Structure formats: C-alpha cells, structure tokens
Amino acid sequence: MSQTKKEQVICHIRYLRQELKEMHLGIKEDDLFPEPSELRGIMAQLEALLELVEGNIKIQSNSQAA
C-alpha cells in the first residue's frame, strides 16, 4: 500500500474510531441513541474505507499476477 493510501486509511480509521467512541459514550452515559443520519454517515465512511482498501488490494493482486 502506498504511503498516501496508508495515511488515508489511518485517517479514516481514527475519525471513525472517535465518532464511534462518542456514540458509545452517549448511549452509555446519557441513554441517548445516535440519530439515523449519524449512523448512515458512519456507514458511508466505512464503505469508503472498504472501497479504498479493496481497490488497493485488487490493484496489487493484478500487478502480482503479471
């Protein structure tokens, strides 16, 4: 994985981790459940991260086959 892609993945994971921590604390401490739009946003971020990682894996496996 190139350094730029690795940095992007790390940034995405840190952001998602922080968002999920905040949601967990809200549920645990205040019994406040996140808004559906917040959950959809997190899911979209996870999908983007997955596409970034899978795209890189596909590129690597194609170049290794050659």
N, C-alpha and C positions, 0 to 999 in steps of 0.2 A: 504494500500500500504506500503510495507516495506520501511524503511528509504533509503536503497540503490536505490531502484526503484524511489522513490520520488526525490532523488538527481539527478538521471539520467534524469528524466523528466524536472526538473528545469533547469539543464544544457542545455538540448536540446532547451528548450523554450527561454532561454537567448541568445543562439547562433543564433537561427532563428530570434529572435526579432532584434538583432544587424544587421544581414545580410539584413533583410527587411528594416530597417531604412536607411542603406547605399544605397540600391537600390532606395528607395523613394527620398532621397536627390539628388542622381544622376539624377533622372528624373526631379525633381522639379527645381533644381538649374542650371543644365548643359544641360538639354534636352537629356541626354544620357540614352538610354534604356539598360538594362542588356543583356548580352549575353545569348542565349538559353541554353548554358551549365550551366550557373549560375542558371537559373530558374529550370532546371532539377535537379540540386544539392539540391536546397531548397525543391523541391517537394519530392525528395528521403528522405531528412531529416524528412519532415512532415510524410511521410509514415512510417518511422522507429519509430517515436514518437507515431503514432497511434497504430502500432503493439505492442509497449511496453505497452501502456495504455490498449488496448483491451485485450492483453494476461493476464494482471493482473486482469482485471475485470472478465474474463472468469474463471480464477482460483478461485477467491473469490466466484463467484456465484456457482461454483461446490462444493466448501467446505461448503458453507452455506446450500446447498440442502441436504447434508449428515446428 
